[in-house]
């Protein structure tokens, strides 16, 4: 996974990229901190995590993004992220 998480401030929203890692780790039955190379693909090899997070951030004017969807393969799954923050992880067909 290769990311450092400071959970000391519970009011800070989790990033979409961390939600993706968490969802895939859940499907794999592992702790998200264990979802890292060499056993698992790094998220940045599938998609730029910073770009993914910025796609679904609140806009500068404070409005939420109401539309949008990104799909990409990651760790043998098809991951779908939608503007409402939903992360779906399905088997690759």
Secondary structure as GFF3:
##gff-version 3
##sequence-region A 1 93
A	DSSP	alpha_helix	16	28	.	.	.	ID=ss1
A	DSSP	three_ten_helix	32	34	.	.	.	ID=ss2
A	DSSP	alpha_helix	43	46	.	.	.	ID=ss3
A	DSSP	alpha_helix	49	55	.	.	.	ID=ss4
A	DSSP	beta_strand	69	74	.	.	.	ID=ss5
A	DSSP	beta_strand	77	82	.	.	.	ID=ss6
A	DSSP	beta_strand	87	91	.	.	.	ID=ss7
###
